[in-house]
């Protein structure tokens, strides 16, 4: 999309057409609150009606501004984000292990 109005139109279209075999079960507005890596979009989680089974089928639709997608595709932003995300996960893992070690030390005292 290339405008806020188009984002609103997309969301409205999904919400108004929920009877077409799916329903919107979650909306995550990352335009208002971008990710830690700076990515902004609007995500919709849709649950599709199943045909004769009890299984749920969930899909995610991301609505992003055209300019953000161009940066992501042409300037390596997705690659940079993947590196950032991996570093963030390693930091969290290290932090968690340190906390566990500190707990074990305090238990031994």
N, C-alpha and C positions, 0 to 999 in steps of 0.2 A: 504494500500500500504506500501511497505517497502523501497522506495527510491524516490528521486526527479524525476528520470526518469519515474517511474510508475505513478506519479502524472501527469506529462506531457502527458503520453500515454493515461490516462483516459480522460483528458481534450480534447486532440486531437480527441479521439474517439467520444465524445459527439458533438464536433464542426463539424466534418466531416460527421456525420450521422444525421444532423438536418432535412434532408428531410424525415426521417422515422416517421413523424407524430408529431414532436416536434421541438422547436427551443430554443436555449440558449438565455435568455433575461437578464441575469446578472451573473457576475463572481465576487466573493469577495475573495481576496487572503489574508487569515489571517495567512499564513506562513510568509509573508513579514511584516505584521502588526498584531501581535496577539491581542486578546481581552485584556481588562484590567485585567481579571482573568488569563491570561497567556495561553489561549487555542489557538492552531494553527491548521488550516485546510484550505481547499479551498472549497468554496461553489458555486454551480451552481444552478441558478433558471432556470427551464425549463417551457416553455409554451406549452401545448399539444393542438393539433388540436381538436376542438370539433366536435362531430357528430350531425349535424343538430340543433345546438343551438348557441346562441350568448355568452354563458358563457365561461369565460377563466378558464382553469384548470392549476394551477401552482404547480410545485413540486420543492422540494429542495433536492439536492444531496450534501452530505458532503463527501469530500475525505480527510481522515486523515491518518497520519502515523501510522503504526501498533503499534509501541511502545507507542505513545500517547494514543491510544485506550486501551492498556493494563493497563496503569496507571489509566486511567479514570474508567475502569471496576473493576480492582482488588485492587486498593489502595484508593478507595473512593473519587477520584478526582471530580467526578460529584456531589457528595453530598456536598463537600466543595465548589464547584463553586456555587451551588444553594444557600448556605448560604451567600456567598460573594455577589451574585447578589441581594438577598433580602436586605442585609444591604445597598448596594449601592442605591437601589430604595428608601429605607426608608430615607436615607441621602438626596437624591434629593427632596423627598416630603417635608421633614422638611425645607430644604433650600428654597424651593418655598413658603412655608407658611410664613417663616420669611420675605421674600421679600415682600409678599403681606401685611403683618402687617406693615412693614416699610413704604410702599406706603400709606396705610390708615392713619398712623400717620402724614406723611408729608402733606397729603391732608387736615387734620384737623387743621394744623398750619396756 
